[in-house]
Amino acid sequence: MDAPSSQPLPPASAPPPTPPPDSPLTELVNHVLEERYITQAQYETLLALVLAGGTVDEDERRQINRLFDAIHKGRVRIR
């Protein structure tokens, strides 16, 4: 028989962890997908957000792919 663990269990009523707020890139992509078009100014903002850090992490890559897929499928127009 195993000895009981000395570590306390978390309370059963503990709230789930709060998800992190959306990044500016995610917010922009969500807005463009909702509006179904991207303007030149939004494109420039997107470019600045992507190039700001010098590298693109996995989440940023996923957001960019969502937008490019929507443009390719005709769900988002370029104005």
Secondary structure by P-SEA (a helix, b strand, c coil): cccccccccccccccccccccccaaaaaaaaaaaaccccaaaaaaaaaaaaccccccaaaaaaaaaaaaaaaacccccc
